[in-house]
Amino acid sequence: MFETRQKQERLILLGVELQESENFSLSMQELARLAQTAGADIVHSYTQKKDRYDSQTFVGSGKLAELKRVIQTEEIDTMVVNNRLTPRQNSNLEAELGIKVIDRMQLILDIFALRAHSREGKLQVHLAQLEYLLPRLSGQGIMLSRQAGGIGSRGPGESQLELDRRRIHKQISDIKKELRTVTKNHETVRNKRLSSQVFKIGLIGYTNAGKSTIMNLLTQTYQYEADALFATLDARTKQVYLKDHFQATLTDTVGFIQDLPTELIAAFASTLEESRHVDLLLHVVDASDPYYEDHEKVVFNLLKDLKMADLPRLTVYNKMDKVDKGFIANHFPHVCLSAKSADAAIELRKQLLQVIKKLFIPFKVKVSQKNRYKLYELNKIALLNSYGANKEIDQIEGYVSEKNKWKLEEFYNALY
């Protein structure tokens, strides 16, 4: 019987810590998780403190010699650098070490290629990879002759990486043209959603915070969830009922991470657009992560870049079952829960309704006994307080959004 399983790449990690580096330890831990998500076998992790990066080989000569010895004795296939390498540094490192060298950005792009399932997602990843690799096609060495594929070379494929600049530019142009068509179709669907009276909620958060778990919790449907980075990539929208017949939609998008490649932010503009036009952001935070405060900062900085910082937010501190006593929430309003607990859905819906009521405007309307059935339609766009059915004329109180206030006026004459 033939062995058909692909050999797991053995790799080493490398990071250089400058004096002004922030969250270096977190960044290196994330690099390890990214490599594991890509399916690698991490053999060693190396760091070096320097005043500045070496313009030729990124690291000093001493560290380079140490890396050579390890590569020869440990049969290393790949080295992943926790920084964005210049084309020259990348090419020189591969020539010096004799193995494939990729940086953090290429690794993230590679994972996105692995996770993308929709046509639009695959096109966006392909575009981001080509734009990132284009300036590196002029180098020499292993980068231009990778026959084995593997981590860092998924997506466009080997033959496409060897194309000359003119053909690469042509391919980028074709992908952008196709993306415009796909995006236009999505915009048509999105505009219909925006013009509807349905309340829209967007799930955001650091990668692996538990967004898909929260979505499954609220919608009572299944969406792939895993303890892995970027488990969800393509934006998905589901319907959710928070109270009675009150309708809302919930959209899950790609998770954020520090040092997210600018190529991806640009390429996934249409995907992130799904969260830009929501009425409320549900920010999911893994409260059990020791770096959760740093994760929050990364998310808020990206929200500013995406011009979404002013959107109303409810912070969900998830995985509280793994948190020690003394946890302090940094943001309000918030809810602390474990998505796996039995009462999590009830508590989350309760907090969501409280926030939505503060965003809505209160109203009172009279309804006659014979027209009470018409409250069903009103209940789709408004949050109605409980009411009795014993009086001939009842006064109903509730909350409605500013954009649906005009719709409420249509009900006044119909209900009384």
Backbone torsions as a table, in degrees:
resi	resn	phi	psi	omega
1	MET	NA	134.4	-177.9
2	PHE	-82.9	146.4	176.5
3	GLU	-83.3	118.0	-175.3
4	THR	-106.8	-9.9	-178.5
5	ARG	-70.8	140.4	179.1
6	GLN	-74.9	136.3	179.5
7	LYS	-63.1	134.1	178.6
8	GLN	-76.0	126.6	-178.4
9	GLU	-68.3	133.1	175.3
10	ARG	-94.4	123.3	-175.7
11	LEU	-137.2	163.4	174.1
12	ILE	-120.3	150.8	178.5
13	LEU	-105.2	147.0	179.9
14	LEU	-139.2	131.4	176.4
15	GLY	-138.2	142.7	176.6
16	VAL	-114.1	124.1	-178.4
17	GLU	-100.5	114.7	174.5
18	LEU	-86.8	165.5	-178.4
19	GLN	-59.6	-36.3	-177.1
20	GLU	-90.3	7.2	-178.9
21	SER	-64.9	135.8	176.5
22	GLU	-112.6	142.3	176.2
23	ASN	54.9	38.9	-177.2
24	PHE	-62.8	-43.4	-179.6
25	SER	-61.9	-43.7	176.8
26	LEU	-59.9	-43.9	-177.9
27	SER	-61.8	-40.3	179.5
28	MET	-69.4	-37.8	177.5
29	GLN	-63.9	-40.4	178.1
30	GLU	-65.3	-38.1	179.4
31	LEU	-60.2	-41.1	178.4
32	ALA	-63.2	-42.8	179.6
33	ARG	-66.8	-37.2	176.7
34	LEU	-62.1	-44.5	-179.7
35	ALA	-63.9	-40.4	177.9
36	GLN	-65.5	-39.3	177.5
37	THR	-61.7	-34.2	178.9
38	ALA	-77.3	-6.8	175.7
39	GLY	95.3	22.6	-176.2
40	ALA	-93.8	159.6	172.8
41	ASP	-103.8	107.3	-176.9
42	ILE	-82.7	118.1	-177.8
43	VAL	-90.3	-47.1	-179.4
44	HIS	-147.0	160.4	173.8
45	SER	-130.5	128.2	-176.7
46	TYR	-122.1	142.1	175.5
47	THR	-131.8	158.4	177.9
48	GLN	-147.2	139.5	176.0
49	LYS	-98.4	127.9	-179.2
50	LYS	-143.6	160.1	175.7
51	ASP	-76.8	-30.4	179.0
52	ARG	-157.4	159.2	178.2
53	TYR	-73.7	142.4	174.8
54	ASP	-69.6	126.4	-174.5
55	SER	-68.0	-20.3	-177.8
56	GLN	-96.4	-50.0	-173.4
57	THR	-123.2	9.2	176.0
58	PHE	73.6	-44.1	179.8
59	VAL	-113.5	168.1	179.2
60	GLY	-73.0	166.7	-176.7
61	SER	-63.8	-35.9	179.9
62	GLY	-64.2	-46.2	179.1
63	LYS	-66.4	-35.0	179.3
64	LEU	-63.9	-41.0	178.8
65	ALA	-65.6	-39.7	177.9
66	GLU	-62.4	-42.6	179.3
67	LEU	-63.9	-40.1	179.3
68	LYS	-59.3	-43.8	-178.8
69	ARG	-63.1	-44.1	-179.7
70	VAL	-63.9	-43.4	-178.6
71	ILE	-60.8	-39.3	-178.8
72	GLN	-71.8	-38.9	-175.9
73	THR	-85.5	-27.3	-174.4
74	GLU	-102.8	2.4	-179.6
75	GLU	54.2	55.1	-179.5
76	ILE	-79.4	137.7	179.3
77	ASP	-94.7	-36.5	-169.3
78	THR	-145.4	148.0	170.3
79	MET	-120.2	132.9	178.3
80	VAL	-111.6	124.6	-178.0
81	VAL	-100.4	133.9	-175.1
82	ASN	-83.8	37.5	178.5
83	ASN	-152.9	166.6	175.6
84	ARG	-82.3	116.4	179.6
85	LEU	-85.4	146.5	170.9
86	THR	-76.8	159.2	177.6
87	PRO	-55.1	-38.0	-179.5
88	ARG	-66.8	-46.9	179.6
89	GLN	-60.3	-43.7	-180.0
90	ASN	-59.9	-48.6	-178.6
91	SER	-64.6	-43.0	-179.1
92	ASN	-66.0	-40.6	179.4
93	LEU	-64.1	-41.7	178.5
94	GLU	-65.3	-38.1	178.5
95	ALA	-67.5	-38.8	-178.4
96	GLU	-73.1	-42.3	-172.5
97	LEU	-92.1	-23.3	178.9
98	GLY	75.2	17.9	176.5
99	ILE	-132.6	173.0	177.1
100	LYS	-72.8	135.2	178.0
101	VAL	-124.8	124.9	173.9
102	ILE	-127.6	161.0	179.1
103	ASP	-108.0	177.9	-176.5
104	ARG	-56.2	-39.5	-176.9
105	MET	-64.7	-44.1	178.9
106	GLN	-63.7	-36.1	179.5
107	LEU	-64.6	-43.7	177.8
108	ILE	-63.9	-43.1	177.8
109	LEU	-60.4	-38.2	-179.3
110	ASP	-64.9	-41.8	179.4
111	ILE	-66.5	-38.6	176.9
112	PHE	-62.3	-37.8	177.5
113	ALA	-64.6	-34.6	179.8
114	LEU	-71.1	-34.4	-173.2
115	ARG	-92.0	-22.2	-175.5
116	ALA	-67.3	131.6	-179.9
117	HIS	-121.4	-36.0	-178.9
118	SER	-75.1	159.9	178.3
119	ARG	-59.8	-44.6	-179.6
120	GLU	-63.9	-42.9	-179.7
121	GLY	-61.2	-43.2	179.5
122	LYS	-65.3	-40.0	177.9
123	LEU	-63.9	-41.9	-178.5
124	GLN	-65.4	-41.0	177.3
125	VAL	-65.0	-45.5	179.4
126	HIS	-56.8	-46.1	-180.0
127	LEU	-62.3	-46.6	-179.0
128	ALA	-62.0	-41.2	-180.0
129	GLN	-66.1	-44.1	-179.7
130	LEU	-63.3	-42.7	-179.5
131	GLU	-67.2	-32.2	178.1
132	TYR	-75.7	-36.8	-176.6
133	LEU	-84.3	-19.0	-175.7
134	LEU	-52.5	-52.0	-179.3
135	PRO	-68.0	-11.4	-179.0
136	ARG	-94.3	-5.4	-178.5
137	LEU	-73.1	-14.6	-178.3
138	SER	-86.6	-5.8	-178.4
139	GLY	-75.0	-177.9	179.3
140	GLN	-121.6	171.2	172.4
141	GLY	94.8	-154.9	-171.5
142	ILE	-61.3	-32.2	-175.4
143	MET	-55.1	-36.3	-175.5
144	LEU	-95.0	2.7	-177.8
145	SER	-134.3	37.7	179.3
146	ARG	-78.5	107.1	-179.0
147	GLN	-93.3	-20.5	-173.4
148	ALA	-88.9	-10.2	-177.7
149	GLY	68.6	-135.4	177.1
150	GLY	89.8	-165.0	-175.0
151	ILE	-60.4	130.4	180.0
152	GLY	95.1	-4.6	-178.4
153	SER	-134.6	21.7	174.0
154	ARG	-81.0	164.3	175.5
155	GLY	100.0	-100.6	-177.6
156	PRO	-60.4	-35.8	179.1
157	GLY	95.3	163.1	-174.3
158	GLU	-61.6	-46.8	-175.4
159	SER	-62.2	-35.4	-178.3
160	GLN	-72.2	-31.7	179.8
161	LEU	-69.5	-21.4	-178.1
162	GLU	-93.2	0.3	177.9
163	LEU	-68.8	152.2	178.2
164	ASP	-75.2	169.7	-174.6
165	ARG	-57.9	-40.3	-176.7
166	ARG	-62.7	-43.4	-179.4
167	ARG	-71.5	-32.9	176.7
168	ILE	-65.3	-45.2	177.3
169	HIS	-59.1	-40.6	179.2
170	LYS	-63.9	-41.1	-179.8
171	GLN	-66.0	-41.3	177.3
172	ILE	-60.8	-42.8	179.1
173	SER	-62.4	-41.7	179.8
174	ASP	-65.5	-40.6	-179.8
175	ILE	-65.5	-42.6	179.5
176	LYS	-62.5	-38.5	178.6
177	LYS	-64.7	-44.4	178.8
178	GLU	-66.2	-38.1	178.7
179	LEU	-63.8	-37.0	178.7
180	ARG	-61.7	-38.0	178.1
181	THR	-66.9	-46.3	179.6
182	VAL	-63.5	-43.9	-179.2
183	THR	-63.2	-37.7	179.6
184	LYS	-62.9	-41.0	177.6
185	ASN	-64.3	-40.6	179.1
186	HIS	-67.4	-35.5	179.4
187	GLU	-65.2	-35.6	177.7
188	THR	-61.9	-45.7	178.3
189	VAL	-65.6	-41.9	-178.1
190	ARG	-65.2	-40.9	179.9
191	ASN	-63.7	-36.8	176.3
192	LYS	-63.7	-39.5	179.4
193	ARG	-67.0	-39.7	-179.2
194	LEU	-67.9	-34.5	-178.6
195	SER	-78.1	-11.5	179.8
196	SER	-78.8	167.6	-179.3
197	GLN	-87.2	0.2	-174.5
198	VAL	-70.2	136.7	177.8
199	PHE	-74.9	133.0	-173.5
200	LYS	-113.6	128.9	179.4
201	ILE	-118.8	135.5	179.1
202	GLY	-115.4	130.5	177.2
203	LEU	-88.8	125.9	175.3
204	ILE	-132.5	166.9	177.1
205	GLY	156.3	168.6	176.8
206	TYR	-65.3	149.7	-180.0
207	THR	-58.2	138.1	179.7
208	ASN	71.5	22.3	177.7
209	ALA	-80.0	-18.9	179.9
210	GLY	110.4	26.3	-177.7
211	LYS	-63.4	-44.7	-179.1
212	SER	-65.0	-34.9	177.2
213	THR	-64.7	-41.5	178.1
214	ILE	-65.1	-39.2	179.3
215	MET	-64.5	-44.2	177.5
216	ASN	-62.2	-36.1	-179.1
217	LEU	-64.1	-43.9	-175.5
218	LEU	-81.5	-35.0	-174.8
219	THR	-95.0	-13.3	-178.3
220	GLN	56.7	34.6	173.7
221	THR	-125.6	168.2	-177.8
222	TYR	-99.9	128.4	168.7
223	GLN	-130.3	139.6	-175.5
224	TYR	-52.6	128.3	177.1
225	GLU	-136.2	141.6	-178.6
226	ALA	-156.8	157.6	176.2
227	ASP	-83.5	70.2	-177.5
228	ALA	-151.9	153.9	179.5
229	LEU	-72.8	139.2	177.8
230	PHE	56.1	43.4	177.2
231	ALA	-63.3	-31.2	176.7
232	THR	-115.4	130.7	179.9
233	LEU	-121.4	-48.5	-178.2
234	ASP	-79.5	134.9	179.8
235	ALA	-65.4	136.7	178.8
236	ARG	-135.2	137.6	-179.2
237	THR	-118.5	130.2	179.1
238	LYS	-127.4	156.4	177.0
239	GLN	-87.0	143.8	179.4
240	VAL	-138.8	141.1	176.1
241	TYR	-108.4	115.3	-177.1
242	LEU	-89.5	-31.0	-178.9
243	LYS	-159.8	126.1	180.0
244	ASP	52.0	-120.7	-178.5
245	HIS	-106.0	10.4	-179.9
246	PHE	-63.5	121.2	-174.5
247	GLN	-95.0	142.8	174.3
248	ALA	-149.6	158.4	174.0
249	THR	-116.0	148.1	-179.5
250	LEU	-125.5	123.3	-177.5
251	THR	-114.4	126.6	177.1
252	ASP	-104.7	133.6	179.7
253	THR	-128.3	-179.2	-178.5
254	VAL	-60.4	144.0	178.6
255	GLY	-75.3	152.8	179.1
256	PHE	-88.4	159.7	176.0
257	ILE	-154.6	152.4	179.3
258	GLN	-69.4	150.0	-177.8
259	ASP	59.3	36.3	174.9
260	LEU	-62.0	126.2	-177.5
261	PRO	-55.0	132.9	179.5
262	THR	-59.4	-30.5	177.7
263	GLU	-60.2	-35.0	-179.9
264	LEU	-75.1	-37.8	178.7
265	ILE	-60.5	-42.2	179.3
266	ALA	-70.5	-44.2	-175.4
267	ALA	-69.1	-30.4	-177.3
268	PHE	-101.0	24.6	-179.7
269	ALA	-56.2	-42.6	-177.4
270	SER	-69.9	-32.9	177.5
271	THR	-68.0	-46.0	179.2
272	LEU	-69.0	-20.4	178.0
273	GLU	-60.3	-26.1	179.9
274	GLU	-60.8	-30.2	-177.9
275	SER	-95.1	-8.0	-175.8
276	ARG	-77.9	-24.8	-174.6
277	HIS	-111.2	28.9	178.4
278	VAL	-88.7	166.0	178.4
279	ASP	-89.2	-22.7	-178.0
280	LEU	-152.3	136.6	175.2
281	LEU	-98.9	131.9	174.7
282	LEU	-104.3	102.0	-175.1
283	HIS	-91.6	109.5	-177.8
284	VAL	-92.4	128.3	-178.9
285	VAL	-123.4	132.6	174.0
286	ASP	-79.6	97.0	-175.5
287	ALA	-67.6	-18.4	-178.5
288	SER	-83.3	-12.1	-179.8
289	ASP	-77.0	128.7	-179.0
290	PRO	-62.7	-17.8	-180.0
291	TYR	-105.7	24.1	-173.9
292	TYR	-60.2	-32.9	179.1
293	GLU	-67.0	-38.2	175.7
294	ASP	-65.8	-37.8	177.7
295	HIS	-62.2	-42.0	178.4
296	GLU	-59.5	-42.4	-179.6
297	LYS	-63.6	-40.8	178.7
298	VAL	-61.3	-44.3	-179.7
299	VAL	-62.6	-45.4	-177.9
300	PHE	-67.4	-36.2	177.3
301	ASN	-65.4	-40.1	177.3
302	LEU	-69.0	-34.5	176.2
303	LEU	-62.1	-38.7	176.8
304	LYS	-63.4	-44.3	179.7
305	ASP	-61.8	-33.7	-178.2
306	LEU	-91.1	5.3	179.7
307	LYS	58.3	43.7	179.9
308	MET	-123.3	8.3	-174.3
309	ALA	-67.3	-23.5	-176.4
310	ASP	-89.0	-3.2	-180.0
311	LEU	-70.4	142.5	177.0
312	PRO	-58.3	143.6	-177.0
313	ARG	-135.2	145.7	166.5
314	LEU	-122.3	121.9	-179.3
315	THR	-89.9	128.7	178.1
316	VAL	-108.7	107.8	176.0
317	TYR	-85.1	104.0	-173.4
318	ASN	-94.7	167.5	177.5
319	LYS	61.6	37.3	179.9
320	MET	-66.8	-17.4	177.7
321	ASP	-68.1	-15.5	179.9
322	LYS	-105.3	7.7	-174.3
323	VAL	-99.5	137.2	175.8
324	ASP	-72.4	161.6	177.8
325	LYS	-64.2	152.2	179.4
326	GLY	95.9	8.2	178.3
327	PHE	-63.7	136.3	-179.8
328	ILE	-120.4	122.8	177.2
329	ALA	-77.7	139.2	-176.7
330	ASN	-95.6	-18.6	-171.2
331	HIS	-131.1	146.6	179.9
332	PHE	-129.7	146.2	-5.1
333	PRO	-71.8	157.4	-180.0
334	HIS	-150.6	166.7	173.4
335	VAL	-140.2	136.1	179.4
336	CYS	-107.3	126.6	-177.5
337	LEU	-160.3	171.8	168.6
338	SER	-117.0	118.4	-175.2
339	ALA	-60.2	-18.2	-178.5
340	LYS	-86.6	-10.2	-177.4
341	SER	-77.4	159.1	-174.2
342	ALA	-66.8	-33.9	-175.5
343	ASP	-99.8	11.0	-176.4
344	ALA	-62.3	-45.0	-178.2
345	ALA	-63.0	-40.9	-179.9
346	ILE	-64.1	-45.7	-178.7
347	GLU	-66.1	-40.9	-179.4
348	LEU	-66.7	-43.3	177.6
349	ARG	-61.7	-39.8	179.4
350	LYS	-60.1	-46.6	-179.4
351	GLN	-69.1	-37.8	178.3
352	LEU	-61.9	-43.2	-179.5
353	LEU	-64.5	-38.0	178.1
354	GLN	-63.1	-43.0	179.4
355	VAL	-66.4	-44.2	-178.5
356	ILE	-63.0	-39.4	178.4
357	LYS	-60.9	-34.7	178.0
358	LYS	-72.0	-26.5	177.5
359	LEU	-81.4	-26.7	-178.7
360	PHE	-87.4	172.3	175.6
361	ILE	-109.6	139.2	-178.7
362	PRO	-74.4	154.0	177.7
363	PHE	-149.9	162.3	173.8
364	LYS	-132.4	139.1	179.2
365	VAL	-145.7	142.6	178.6
366	LYS	-93.1	142.2	-179.0
367	VAL	-135.6	134.3	178.3
368	SER	-86.6	159.6	-177.0
369	GLN	-59.1	-39.6	-176.0
370	LYS	-71.7	-22.8	-178.6
371	ASN	-103.8	11.3	-175.8
372	ARG	-61.9	-29.3	-178.1
373	TYR	-63.5	-22.7	-179.0
374	LYS	-72.7	-11.8	177.6
375	LEU	-65.1	-20.9	179.5
376	TYR	-59.1	-45.1	179.7
377	GLU	-68.6	-39.3	178.7
378	LEU	-64.1	-34.7	-177.5
379	ASN	-66.0	-18.2	179.5
380	LYS	-71.7	-29.1	-176.4
381	ILE	-113.7	-8.4	-176.7
382	ALA	-130.9	152.9	174.2
383	LEU	-93.1	111.9	-177.1
384	LEU	-100.0	137.8	173.3
385	ASN	-73.0	157.5	179.3
386	SER	-62.6	147.4	-177.0
387	TYR	-144.6	156.0	178.6
388	GLY	-88.1	172.4	-179.8
389	ALA	-129.9	31.5	-175.3
390	ASN	-101.5	-23.0	-176.6
391	LYS	-90.1	153.8	176.7
392	GLU	-68.1	-40.7	176.6
393	ILE	-123.5	122.9	-179.7
394	ASP	-114.0	145.5	172.8
395	GLN	-101.3	116.9	-177.5
396	ILE	-99.5	132.5	176.6
397	GLU	-111.9	150.3	-179.9
398	GLY	-172.6	-166.1	-177.8
399	TYR	-136.5	140.6	-179.5
400	VAL	-141.2	151.3	179.9
401	SER	-73.3	156.9	179.4
402	GLU	-59.9	-39.2	-178.0
403	LYS	-70.0	-19.9	179.7
404	ASN	-103.8	8.3	-179.9
405	LYS	-60.2	-38.6	179.4
406	TRP	-64.0	-35.1	179.9
407	LYS	-66.4	-35.3	-179.9
408	LEU	-61.7	-38.1	-177.8
409	GLU	-61.6	-29.0	178.3
410	GLU	-66.1	-26.6	-176.7
411	PHE	-81.3	-20.9	-174.6
412	TYR	-55.2	-54.1	-177.8
413	ASN	-72.8	-31.4	-177.1
414	ALA	-72.3	-29.2	-175.3
415	LEU	-86.3	-32.8	-171.8
416	TYR	-86.2	NA	NA
